[in-house]
Amino acid sequence: MRRLLVCLFLLLPLSATAQPQADEAALWAALRDGSHVALIRHALAPGTGDPPGFRVDDCRTQRNLSPAGRAQARAIGERFRANGIDTAAVFSSLWCRCLDTARALALGEVTPFAGLNSFFADRGDEAQHTRAARALIAEQARGQHPLVLVTHQVNITALAGVFPAAGEIIVMRVDGDALSLAGRIGTAP
């Protein structure tokens, strides 16, 4: 058993880097042309999950962005603008840390979308949320503006098969109903 764990540990870094990483300039160009969607994990919000008894309609009961998270979210918006994206179709989970991230991007009106809500505490909702997010992407892709979805780690992992860092931009290629990972843009605070 110990040998198996050691082998898995040694292979983990190889599998994490086995995917080709697209050139960052190419990822920004793909987002600008509308053939791709940006999935963003909310900015830094210390902790994991939410406190017992949290309510989605009361930010005081939730895990929220730290001051560094608020600065990170603003910096992410600046990265979009520096790469030629001043306006986007922005959709967000209803969780306050996602809405706050989405608003701080300052890329346009933010549309709350329940299909992007976390299913961390209720894994039985994964299929429903993933279907809703895929439907939103299919409906909104190749619109007038680039598509940006601000959501949670579990949602992005279900859609992209990767574990994003706080504030990381996961760029997905949209081909009809199919999504495939194009690359990742780091946004360390």
N, C-alpha and C positions, 0 to 999 in steps of 0.2 A: 504494500500500500504506500509506504514511504517513497519507494522508487517511482511509483506512478505519479505521486504528487510532485516530486522533483522534476520529472519529465514534463508534466503539464506546466509547471512554473517556468521551465526553460523555454518551452514552445510559445508561451503567451506573448512575449515581446515580438517573436517572429510573426505570429498571426496578426498582431496589431499593426505591424509595418508592412505586411504583405500586399496590402491594397495600394495601387499606385496613387500618388497624390498629385492632383492637377496643379498646374501653375496658378498662383493666386490671381494674377492679372486675367487669366482665362476664365476663372470662376466669376470674377466681377463682370466680365464681358457677357458671360452666359446669363447672369442675373439681369443685366440691362436689356438683353434681347428677348427676355420673357420665356425662354425655353427651359428655365430652371426656377426652382423655388428655394428661398432661404428659410431654414428651420433654425430658430434661435432658442437655446435654453435660456431661461430668465437669468439675469445678472446675479452677482453674488448675494446670497441670502443665507447666512450662517445656519447650520443645523441640517436636519434630515426630516422629510415629511412635515407634518403640521402638528401643533399641540393637540392633546385630547380636547374634544368639544369645539374645535375651530368651526367657524361659519364662513362660507364663501362671501357672504354679504357684509362681513365685518372684519376689516383689515387688522383691528386690534387683537383679534383671536388667531391670526395667522403668522407664519414665519415670513418676515418681510425683508426687503433689500437693506443691506447695511449701507453706511455712507460710501464705502468703496464700491458697492454694487450700483448705487445711483450714479457715481462718477463713471463706472464701467459702461453703464447703459448709454450715457451721453456720448462717451468716446466711441461706442459702436455706431451710433448715428453719424458721428463725424467721419468714421471710416466709410460708411455708405456714401456720404456726400463727396468725400475725397476721391471716390471711385465712380463718380458720375451718376449717382442715384440720389436725387434730391427729394423725390416723392415716390411712395410705394403704396400698394394696397396692403395694409397692415391688419392682421387678425391676431387676437390674443385669447388665451385662456382667461377665465373669469377670476382666477386667483390674483390677489393684489400684487404679488411680486412680478407676475407676468404683465399685468396691465401697466404697472409702474415702469417696467423695462420698455414696453412697447411705446408708451407715451414719451419717455425720455429720448427715444430714438429721433423724435421730431421729424418723421418722414411723412406725416399726414394723419388724417383721422384714423383712430384705432377702433376696430369693430370687435367687440367681445363675441367669442364663439365657443359655446359649451363643448363642442367636439374636441377642443384642444385642452380641456380640463384634465387634471392629473387623475390617474387611476392607481396611484401608488398604494393607497389604503384599500382599494377594492379591485384586485387584479381581474375579477370577473367582468369588469367593464372595458377591458382592453380591446376586444374585437369591435365593440360598438363605437368607441372613440376613434379607433384606427380607421374604420369605415367612413365615419363622418369627416375625418381629416382628409382622407383620400378623395372623397366626393367634393369637398371644398377646393382642394387643389385642382381637380379636373375641371371644375366650374370656373375658377378664377385664373388659371394659368393662361399665359399669352394674352392677358388683358392689356389695358391701356398703360398700366404701371407694373413694375416688378412686384412679385408676391413675396411677402414676409410674414411668417407665422411664428409667434412667440409662445412657447409652451414649456413643457417639463421634460426632464431626462427620460422618464419612462415612455412618454409619447414619442419622443425622437428615436429612442432605441427601437420601439415597435415599428416605426416607419422606415428607419435607415439602417438598423442593425449595428449602430455604433453607440458608445457611451460618451455623450458630449460633456465638456467642462462647462462651468457656469459662463454664460455669455458667448459660448462658441457658436459660430455660424456653420451649419451643415448645409451644403449646397446639393440639392437633388435635381437630377435630370428628369424632366416630365416628358414622357412619350406616350400620348394617349392616356390610358388608365394606369400605365406602368410608371413606377418611380425607381430610379437607380442612383446610387451615391456617386456624385461627381467629384466631391472633395470637401475639405474642411478649412475654415478660416479661423484661426485662433484669435482671441481677443482678451488676452490676459490683462488683468487690471494693472 
